[in-house]
Amino acid sequence: MGYRPNFEKGGGILPAIVQDYQTGKVLMLGYVNAEAFQKTLETGLVHFYSRSRNKLWLKGETSRQYLYLREVYVDCDEDAILFKVEPVGAVCHEGYKTCFYRRLEGDSLVIVEERLVSPEELYGKKA
Amino acid sequence: MGYRPNFEKGGGILPAIVQDYQTGKVLMLGYVNAEAFQKTLETGLVHFYSRSRNKLWLKGETSRQYLYLREVYVDCDEDAILFKVEPVGAVCHEGYKTCFYRRLEGDSLVIVEERLVSPEELYGKKA
């Protein structure tokens, strides 16, 4: 079975930070259960557990913007995970490199990243 | 009141990634509620909400290892927060710069960071 973080602490699900292996940019935060963690290690592609859809999903399964796993870290309490990855293109479903593309300035969120691709290109036009 | 993330999505509490503003190192993951978020913005020092103790806490209140806030980002869904900070000394209660001081190698966690200080020095010796 090998190592697994303390999923019990999070009721079976723990947060996973995704960071670009080369640039250090924080790309997104997702959630993993034991199965998603295992699948990620086995395949080398980051898998998450969707809390809204209650299912495992491979990041990139629709958009083809996969996250190639490079390194796995866990924190002192073993209830948070850090995946260092090599991303493909836009990680965010909004078409940005990172989901954290807005910075708080005063009372407003300001977009500070370039849009790489339109959401329609990533996921196909809605009919 | 100003901007606030979508705390309702997390049942009042959202995860906050803490990243070193200068080095890009991911330092820890904590949780904030609306009050902790507001206090962080007001004081420029990162505050969290402790889920186990059910209370607001100032990171560094005991250890003096404060996190000075530099920038705040929110993700596309506004249910995850990224604090870019200037840390003081060891962020982890175990005495390391980052809580993510162990990397998964094969089936084992391997310490890959230097210990900056002993936990006793940070928090005082237990009687």
Interface residues (C-beta under 8 A of the other chain):
Chain A: G2 Y3 P15 I17 Q19 T23 G24 K25 V26 M28 L29 L41 E71 V72 Y73 V74 D75 C76 D77 A80 L82 C92 H93 E94 Y96 C99 F100 Y101 R102 R103 L104 G106 D107 S108 L109
Chain B: G2 Y3 P15 I17 Q19 T23 G24 K25 V26 M28 L29 L41 E71 V72 Y73 V74 D75 C76 D77 A80 L82 C92 H93 E94 Y96 C99 F100 Y101 R102 R103 L104 G106 D107 S108 L109
